[in-house]
Amino acid sequence: MAFIFRYMCILSCLVHFSCGEDAIEPRLSVIQEKIFTPSCAFSSCHDAVGPENELDLSGANTYSALLDGTSPDTDMARVVAGDPDQSLLYLSLVGQAPAGIRAMPLGTSLSEAEISAVKTWIEDGALNN
């Protein structure tokens, strides 16, 4: 029995570290710190000064910017709490946004862990947490 327990622990560690990524907690405050601020909220993209498509992801306004309204380029909601497949944010991150909407972030892509955190946050109700 001890052998099985040790084997399961080793297997768990291998699975966790094999992808080279640590999971990101699916809370908006963590997503803001680890994803939006370094990957989206800077000059010429989604900062507070001149946010692209009127989407400010620089901090204090992120929640309302994501949950209140749609993108000027489409009538699709930026985030539909509980439904990532109807959320423009998620679809833009995975390259499945409607025609005319670019995949984000421009010129690169987020890691699986980052995309998973955003998806889970939306699935869990897109709380302001």
MARDRENLUM-402688 format. One record per atom (N, C-alpha, C): atom name; residue number from 1; chain; residue in one letter; x, y, z. Coordinates in Angstrom, 1 decimal. Layout:
residues N
name; resi; chain; resn; u; v; w
CA; NUM; A; A; X; Y; Z
...
END
This chain:
residues 129
name; resi; chain; resn; u; v; w
N; 1; A; M; 0.8; -1.2; 0.0
CA; 1; A; M; 0.0; 0.0; 0.0
C; 1; A; M; 0.9; 1.3; 0.0
N; 2; A; A; 2.0; 1.2; 0.8
CA; 2; A; A; 2.9; 2.4; 0.8
C; 2; A; A; 3.5; 2.6; -0.6
N; 3; A; F; 3.8; 1.5; -1.3
CA; 3; A; F; 4.3; 1.6; -2.6
C; 3; A; F; 3.4; 2.4; -3.5
N; 4; A; I; 2.1; 2.0; -3.5
CA; 4; A; I; 1.1; 2.7; -4.3
C; 4; A; I; 1.0; 4.2; -4.0
N; 5; A; F; 1.0; 4.5; -2.7
CA; 5; A; F; 1.0; 5.9; -2.3
C; 5; A; F; 2.2; 6.7; -2.8
N; 6; A; R; 3.4; 6.1; -2.7
CA; 6; A; R; 4.6; 6.8; -3.2
C; 6; A; R; 4.5; 6.9; -4.7
N; 7; A; Y; 4.1; 5.9; -5.4
CA; 7; A; Y; 3.9; 5.9; -6.9
C; 7; A; Y; 3.0; 7.0; -7.3
N; 8; A; M; 1.9; 7.1; -6.6
CA; 8; A; M; 0.9; 8.2; -6.9
C; 8; A; M; 1.5; 9.6; -6.7
N; 9; A; C; 2.2; 9.7; -5.6
CA; 9; A; C; 2.8; 11.0; -5.3
C; 9; A; C; 3.8; 11.4; -6.4
N; 10; A; I; 4.7; 10.5; -6.8
CA; 10; A; I; 5.6; 10.7; -7.9
C; 10; A; I; 4.9; 11.0; -9.2
N; 11; A; L; 3.9; 10.3; -9.5
CA; 11; A; L; 3.2; 10.5; -10.7
C; 11; A; L; 2.5; 11.9; -10.7
N; 12; A; S; 2.0; 12.3; -9.6
CA; 12; A; S; 1.4; 13.6; -9.5
C; 12; A; S; 2.4; 14.7; -9.7
N; 13; A; C; 3.5; 14.6; -9.1
CA; 13; A; C; 4.6; 15.6; -9.3
C; 13; A; C; 5.0; 15.6; -10.8
N; 14; A; L; 5.2; 14.5; -11.4
CA; 14; A; L; 5.6; 14.5; -12.8
C; 14; A; L; 4.6; 15.1; -13.7
N; 15; A; V; 3.3; 14.9; -13.5
CA; 15; A; V; 2.2; 15.5; -14.3
C; 15; A; V; 2.2; 17.0; -14.0
N; 16; A; H; 2.4; 17.4; -12.8
CA; 16; A; H; 2.3; 18.8; -12.5
C; 16; A; H; 3.5; 19.6; -13.1
N; 17; A; F; 4.7; 19.0; -13.1
CA; 17; A; F; 5.9; 19.7; -13.6
C; 17; A; F; 6.2; 19.4; -15.1
N; 18; A; S; 5.6; 18.5; -15.6
CA; 18; A; S; 5.9; 18.1; -17.0
C; 18; A; S; 5.6; 19.2; -18.0
N; 19; A; C; 4.5; 20.0; -17.7
CA; 19; A; C; 4.2; 21.0; -18.7
C; 19; A; C; 5.0; 22.3; -18.5
N; 20; A; G; 5.8; 22.4; -17.4
CA; 20; A; G; 6.6; 23.5; -17.2
C; 20; A; G; 5.9; 24.8; -16.8
N; 21; A; E; 4.6; 24.6; -16.4
CA; 21; A; E; 3.8; 25.8; -16.0
C; 21; A; E; 3.2; 25.5; -14.7
N; 22; A; D; 3.1; 26.6; -13.9
CA; 22; A; D; 2.3; 26.5; -12.7
C; 22; A; D; 0.9; 27.0; -12.9
N; 23; A; A; -0.1; 26.3; -12.3
CA; 23; A; A; -1.4; 26.8; -12.5
C; 23; A; A; -1.6; 28.2; -11.9
N; 24; A; I; -2.5; 28.9; -12.5
CA; 24; A; I; -2.8; 30.3; -12.1
C; 24; A; I; -4.2; 30.3; -11.4
N; 25; A; E; -4.3; 30.8; -10.2
CA; 25; A; E; -5.5; 30.8; -9.5
C; 25; A; E; -6.6; 31.6; -10.3
N; 26; A; P; -7.7; 31.0; -10.6
CA; 26; A; P; -8.7; 31.7; -11.4
C; 26; A; P; -9.5; 32.8; -10.7
N; 27; A; R; -8.8; 33.7; -10.2
CA; 27; A; R; -9.5; 34.9; -9.5
C; 27; A; R; -9.1; 36.1; -10.3
N; 28; A; L; -10.0; 37.1; -10.4
CA; 28; A; L; -9.7; 38.3; -11.2
C; 28; A; L; -8.4; 39.0; -10.8
N; 29; A; S; -8.2; 39.1; -9.5
CA; 29; A; S; -7.0; 39.8; -9.0
C; 29; A; S; -5.7; 39.1; -9.4
N; 30; A; V; -5.7; 37.8; -9.4
CA; 30; A; V; -4.6; 37.1; -9.8
C; 30; A; V; -4.4; 37.2; -11.4
N; 31; A; I; -5.5; 37.0; -12.1
CA; 31; A; I; -5.5; 37.2; -13.5
C; 31; A; I; -5.0; 38.5; -13.9
N; 32; A; Q; -5.4; 39.6; -13.2
CA; 32; A; Q; -5.0; 40.9; -13.5
C; 32; A; Q; -3.4; 41.0; -13.3
N; 33; A; E; -2.9; 40.5; -12.2
CA; 33; A; E; -1.5; 40.6; -11.9
C; 33; A; E; -0.6; 39.8; -12.8
N; 34; A; K; -1.1; 38.6; -13.1
CA; 34; A; K; -0.2; 37.6; -13.8
C; 34; A; K; -0.5; 37.6; -15.3
N; 35; A; I; -1.6; 38.1; -15.8
CA; 35; A; I; -1.9; 38.1; -17.2
C; 35; A; I; -2.2; 39.4; -17.8
N; 36; A; F; -3.2; 40.1; -17.4
CA; 36; A; F; -3.6; 41.4; -18.0
C; 36; A; F; -2.6; 42.4; -17.9
N; 37; A; T; -2.0; 42.7; -16.7
CA; 37; A; T; -1.0; 43.7; -16.6
C; 37; A; T; 0.2; 43.5; -17.4
N; 38; A; P; 0.8; 42.3; -17.4
CA; 38; A; P; 2.1; 42.1; -18.2
C; 38; A; P; 1.8; 41.9; -19.7
N; 39; A; S; 0.6; 41.4; -20.0
CA; 39; A; S; 0.4; 41.0; -21.4
C; 39; A; S; -0.6; 41.9; -22.2
N; 40; A; C; -1.4; 42.7; -21.5
CA; 40; A; C; -2.4; 43.4; -22.2
C; 40; A; C; -2.5; 44.9; -21.9
N; 41; A; A; -2.2; 45.3; -20.7
CA; 41; A; A; -2.4; 46.7; -20.2
C; 41; A; A; -1.2; 47.5; -20.4
N; 42; A; F; -0.8; 47.8; -21.6
CA; 42; A; F; 0.3; 48.7; -21.8
C; 42; A; F; 0.0; 49.6; -23.0
N; 43; A; S; 0.8; 50.6; -23.2
CA; 43; A; S; 0.6; 51.6; -24.3
C; 43; A; S; 0.3; 51.0; -25.6
N; 44; A; S; -0.6; 51.5; -26.3
CA; 44; A; S; -1.1; 51.0; -27.6
C; 44; A; S; -2.0; 49.8; -27.6
N; 45; A; C; -2.2; 49.3; -26.4
CA; 45; A; C; -3.1; 48.1; -26.3
C; 45; A; C; -4.3; 48.5; -25.3
N; 46; A; H; -4.4; 47.9; -24.2
CA; 46; A; H; -5.5; 48.0; -23.3
C; 46; A; H; -5.1; 48.8; -22.0
N; 47; A; D; -4.4; 49.9; -22.2
CA; 47; A; D; -4.1; 50.7; -21.0
C; 47; A; D; -5.2; 51.7; -20.7
N; 48; A; A; -5.1; 52.5; -19.7
CA; 48; A; A; -6.1; 53.5; -19.3
C; 48; A; A; -6.0; 54.7; -20.2
N; 49; A; V; -4.9; 55.0; -20.8
CA; 49; A; V; -4.7; 56.3; -21.5
C; 49; A; V; -5.5; 56.2; -22.9
N; 50; A; G; -5.3; 55.2; -23.6
CA; 50; A; G; -6.0; 55.1; -24.9
C; 50; A; G; -6.3; 53.6; -25.2
N; 51; A; P; -7.3; 53.1; -24.4
CA; 51; A; P; -7.5; 51.6; -24.6
C; 51; A; P; -8.1; 51.2; -25.9
N; 52; A; E; -7.5; 50.3; -26.5
CA; 52; A; E; -7.9; 49.7; -27.8
C; 52; A; E; -9.4; 49.2; -27.6
N; 53; A; N; -10.2; 49.5; -28.5
CA; 53; A; N; -11.6; 49.1; -28.5
C; 53; A; N; -12.3; 49.4; -27.2
N; 54; A; E; -11.9; 50.5; -26.6
CA; 54; A; E; -12.5; 51.0; -25.3
C; 54; A; E; -12.4; 50.0; -24.2
N; 55; A; L; -11.4; 49.1; -24.2
CA; 55; A; L; -11.2; 48.1; -23.2
C; 55; A; L; -10.0; 48.4; -22.4
N; 56; A; D; -10.2; 48.9; -21.2
CA; 56; A; D; -9.1; 49.2; -20.3
C; 56; A; D; -8.9; 48.0; -19.3
N; 57; A; L; -7.8; 47.4; -19.5
CA; 57; A; L; -7.4; 46.2; -18.6
C; 57; A; L; -6.3; 46.6; -17.7
N; 58; A; S; -6.2; 47.9; -17.3
CA; 58; A; S; -5.0; 48.3; -16.5
C; 58; A; S; -5.2; 48.2; -15.0
N; 59; A; G; -6.4; 47.8; -14.5
CA; 59; A; G; -6.5; 47.6; -13.1
C; 59; A; G; -7.9; 47.9; -12.6
N; 60; A; A; -8.1; 49.1; -12.0
CA; 60; A; A; -9.3; 49.4; -11.3
C; 60; A; A; -10.6; 49.3; -12.2
N; 61; A; N; -10.5; 49.5; -13.5
CA; 61; A; N; -11.6; 49.4; -14.3
C; 61; A; N; -11.8; 48.1; -15.1
N; 62; A; T; -10.9; 47.2; -14.8
CA; 62; A; T; -11.0; 45.9; -15.6
C; 62; A; T; -12.3; 45.2; -15.5
N; 63; A; Y; -12.8; 45.0; -14.2
CA; 63; A; Y; -14.1; 44.3; -14.1
C; 63; A; Y; -15.2; 44.9; -14.8
N; 64; A; S; -15.4; 46.2; -14.6
CA; 64; A; S; -16.6; 46.8; -15.3
C; 64; A; S; -16.3; 46.8; -16.8
N; 65; A; A; -15.1; 47.0; -17.3
CA; 65; A; A; -14.8; 47.0; -18.7
C; 65; A; A; -15.1; 45.7; -19.3
N; 66; A; L; -14.9; 44.6; -18.6
CA; 66; A; L; -15.2; 43.3; -19.1
C; 66; A; L; -16.6; 42.8; -19.1
N; 67; A; L; -17.3; 43.2; -18.0
CA; 67; A; L; -18.7; 42.7; -17.8
C; 67; A; L; -19.8; 43.7; -18.2
N; 68; A; D; -19.4; 45.0; -18.4
CA; 68; A; D; -20.5; 45.9; -18.8
C; 68; A; D; -20.3; 46.3; -20.2
N; 69; A; G; -21.1; 45.6; -21.1
CA; 69; A; G; -21.1; 46.1; -22.5
C; 69; A; G; -20.4; 45.1; -23.4
N; 70; A; T; -20.3; 45.6; -24.7
CA; 70; A; T; -19.7; 44.8; -25.8
C; 70; A; T; -18.6; 45.6; -26.4
N; 71; A; S; -17.8; 45.0; -27.2
CA; 71; A; S; -16.8; 45.6; -28.0
C; 71; A; S; -17.4; 46.4; -29.1
N; 72; A; P; -16.8; 47.6; -29.4
CA; 72; A; P; -17.4; 48.4; -30.5
C; 72; A; P; -17.3; 47.7; -31.9
N; 73; A; D; -16.5; 46.6; -32.0
CA; 73; A; D; -16.4; 45.9; -33.3
C; 73; A; D; -17.4; 44.8; -33.5
N; 74; A; T; -18.2; 44.5; -32.4
CA; 74; A; T; -19.1; 43.4; -32.5
C; 74; A; T; -20.2; 43.6; -31.4
N; 75; A; D; -21.3; 43.0; -31.5
CA; 75; A; D; -22.3; 43.0; -30.5
C; 75; A; D; -22.2; 41.9; -29.5
N; 76; A; M; -21.1; 41.2; -29.5
CA; 76; A; M; -20.8; 40.1; -28.6
C; 76; A; M; -20.3; 40.6; -27.3
N; 77; A; A; -20.8; 40.1; -26.2
CA; 77; A; A; -20.4; 40.5; -24.9
C; 77; A; A; -18.9; 40.1; -24.6
N; 78; A; R; -18.2; 41.0; -24.0
CA; 78; A; R; -16.8; 40.7; -23.7
C; 78; A; R; -16.7; 39.5; -22.8
N; 79; A; V; -17.5; 39.5; -21.7
CA; 79; A; V; -17.5; 38.3; -20.8
C; 79; A; V; -19.0; 38.0; -20.5
N; 80; A; V; -19.4; 36.7; -20.7
CA; 80; A; V; -20.7; 36.2; -20.2
C; 80; A; V; -20.4; 35.3; -19.1
N; 81; A; A; -20.7; 35.8; -17.9
CA; 81; A; A; -20.5; 35.0; -16.6
C; 81; A; A; -21.0; 33.6; -16.8
N; 82; A; G; -20.2; 32.6; -16.6
CA; 82; A; G; -20.6; 31.2; -16.7
C; 82; A; G; -20.4; 30.6; -18.0
N; 83; A; D; -20.1; 31.4; -19.1
CA; 83; A; D; -20.1; 30.8; -20.4
C; 83; A; D; -18.9; 31.4; -21.3
N; 84; A; P; -17.7; 30.8; -21.1
CA; 84; A; P; -16.6; 31.2; -21.9
C; 84; A; P; -16.8; 31.2; -23.4
N; 85; A; D; -17.6; 30.2; -23.9
CA; 85; A; D; -17.8; 30.0; -25.3
C; 85; A; D; -18.6; 31.1; -25.9
N; 86; A; Q; -19.3; 32.0; -25.1
CA; 86; A; Q; -20.0; 33.1; -25.6
C; 86; A; Q; -19.3; 34.4; -25.1
N; 87; A; S; -18.1; 34.3; -24.7
CA; 87; A; S; -17.3; 35.5; -24.1
C; 87; A; S; -16.2; 35.8; -25.1
N; 88; A; L; -16.3; 37.1; -25.6
CA; 88; A; L; -15.3; 37.5; -26.6
C; 88; A; L; -13.9; 37.5; -26.1
N; 89; A; L; -13.7; 37.8; -24.8
CA; 89; A; L; -12.4; 37.7; -24.2
C; 89; A; L; -11.8; 36.3; -24.4
N; 90; A; Y; -12.5; 35.3; -24.0
CA; 90; A; Y; -12.0; 33.9; -24.1
C; 90; A; Y; -11.8; 33.5; -25.5
N; 91; A; L; -12.7; 33.8; -26.4
CA; 91; A; L; -12.6; 33.4; -27.8
C; 91; A; L; -11.4; 34.1; -28.4
N; 92; A; S; -11.1; 35.4; -28.0
CA; 92; A; S; -10.0; 36.1; -28.6
C; 92; A; S; -8.7; 35.5; -28.1
N; 93; A; L; -8.7; 34.9; -26.9
CA; 93; A; L; -7.4; 34.3; -26.4
C; 93; A; L; -7.1; 33.0; -27.1
N; 94; A; V; -8.2; 32.3; -27.5
CA; 94; A; V; -7.9; 31.0; -28.1
C; 94; A; V; -8.0; 31.0; -29.6
N; 95; A; G; -8.1; 32.2; -30.2
CA; 95; A; G; -8.1; 32.3; -31.7
C; 95; A; G; -9.4; 31.9; -32.3
N; 96; A; Q; -10.5; 32.0; -31.6
CA; 96; A; Q; -11.8; 31.7; -32.1
C; 96; A; Q; -12.8; 32.8; -32.1
N; 97; A; A; -12.3; 34.0; -32.1
CA; 97; A; A; -13.2; 35.2; -32.1
C; 97; A; A; -13.9; 35.3; -33.5
N; 98; A; P; -15.0; 36.1; -33.5
CA; 98; A; P; -15.7; 36.3; -34.8
C; 98; A; P; -14.8; 37.0; -35.8
N; 99; A; A; -15.2; 36.8; -37.1
CA; 99; A; A; -14.4; 37.5; -38.2
C; 99; A; A; -14.2; 39.0; -37.9
N; 100; A; G; -13.0; 39.4; -38.2
CA; 100; A; G; -12.7; 40.8; -37.9
C; 100; A; G; -12.1; 41.2; -36.6
N; 101; A; I; -12.2; 40.2; -35.7
CA; 101; A; I; -11.6; 40.4; -34.3
C; 101; A; I; -10.3; 39.6; -34.3
N; 102; A; R; -9.3; 40.3; -33.9
CA; 102; A; R; -7.9; 39.7; -33.9
C; 102; A; R; -7.7; 38.8; -32.6
N; 103; A; A; -6.9; 37.8; -32.8
CA; 103; A; A; -6.5; 37.0; -31.7
C; 103; A; A; -5.7; 37.8; -30.7
N; 104; A; M; -5.8; 37.6; -29.5
CA; 104; A; M; -5.1; 38.4; -28.5
C; 104; A; M; -4.2; 37.4; -27.6
N; 105; A; P; -3.1; 37.9; -27.0
CA; 105; A; P; -2.5; 39.2; -27.3
C; 105; A; P; -1.8; 39.2; -28.7
N; 106; A; L; -1.7; 40.4; -29.3
CA; 106; A; L; -1.1; 40.5; -30.6
C; 106; A; L; 0.3; 40.0; -30.6
N; 107; A; G; 0.6; 39.2; -31.7
CA; 107; A; G; 2.0; 38.8; -31.9
C; 107; A; G; 2.5; 37.6; -31.0
N; 108; A; T; 1.7; 37.2; -30.1
CA; 108; A; T; 2.1; 36.1; -29.2
C; 108; A; T; 0.8; 35.4; -28.7
N; 109; A; S; 0.9; 34.4; -27.8
CA; 109; A; S; -0.2; 33.8; -27.3
C; 109; A; S; 0.0; 33.5; -25.8
N; 110; A; L; -1.0; 33.4; -25.1
CA; 110; A; L; -0.9; 33.0; -23.6
C; 110; A; L; -0.6; 31.6; -23.5
N; 111; A; S; -0.1; 31.2; -22.3
CA; 111; A; S; 0.2; 29.8; -22.0
C; 111; A; S; -1.1; 29.1; -21.8
N; 112; A; E; -1.1; 27.8; -21.8
CA; 112; A; E; -2.3; 27.0; -21.5
C; 112; A; E; -2.8; 27.3; -20.0
N; 113; A; A; -1.8; 27.5; -19.1
CA; 113; A; A; -2.2; 27.8; -17.7
C; 113; A; A; -2.9; 29.1; -17.7
N; 114; A; E; -2.4; 30.1; -18.4
CA; 114; A; E; -3.1; 31.4; -18.4
C; 114; A; E; -4.5; 31.4; -19.0
N; 115; A; I; -4.6; 30.7; -20.2
CA; 115; A; I; -5.9; 30.6; -20.8
C; 115; A; I; -6.9; 29.8; -19.9
N; 116; A; S; -6.4; 28.7; -19.3
CA; 116; A; S; -7.2; 28.0; -18.4
C; 116; A; S; -7.7; 28.8; -17.2
N; 117; A; A; -6.9; 29.7; -16.7
CA; 117; A; A; -7.3; 30.5; -15.5
C; 117; A; A; -8.4; 31.5; -16.0
N; 118; A; V; -8.3; 32.1; -17.1
CA; 118; A; V; -9.3; 33.0; -17.6
C; 118; A; V; -10.6; 32.2; -17.9
N; 119; A; K; -10.5; 31.0; -18.5
CA; 119; A; K; -11.7; 30.2; -18.8
C; 119; A; K; -12.4; 29.8; -17.5
N; 120; A; T; -11.6; 29.3; -16.5
CA; 120; A; T; -12.2; 28.9; -15.3
C; 120; A; T; -12.8; 30.0; -14.5
N; 121; A; W; -12.2; 31.2; -14.6
CA; 121; A; W; -12.8; 32.4; -13.9
C; 121; A; W; -14.1; 32.7; -14.5
N; 122; A; I; -14.2; 32.7; -15.9
CA; 122; A; I; -15.5; 32.9; -16.5
C; 122; A; I; -16.5; 31.8; -16.1
N; 123; A; E; -16.1; 30.6; -16.2
CA; 123; A; E; -17.0; 29.4; -15.9
C; 123; A; E; -17.5; 29.6; -14.5
N; 124; A; D; -16.7; 30.0; -13.6
CA; 124; A; D; -17.1; 30.2; -12.1
C; 124; A; D; -17.9; 31.4; -11.9
N; 125; A; G; -18.3; 32.1; -12.9
CA; 125; A; G; -19.2; 33.2; -12.7
C; 125; A; G; -18.6; 34.6; -12.9
N; 126; A; A; -17.4; 34.7; -13.3
CA; 126; A; A; -16.7; 35.9; -13.5
C; 126; A; A; -16.8; 36.9; -12.4
N; 127; A; L; -16.5; 36.5; -11.2
CA; 127; A; L; -16.6; 37.3; -10.0
C; 127; A; L; -15.6; 38.4; -9.9
N; 128; A; N; -15.9; 39.5; -9.3
CA; 128; A; N; -14.9; 40.6; -9.0
C; 128; A; N; -14.1; 40.3; -7.8
N; 129; A; N; -13.2; 39.3; -7.9
CA; 129; A; N; -12.5; 38.8; -6.8
C; 129; A; N; -11.0; 38.9; -6.9
END
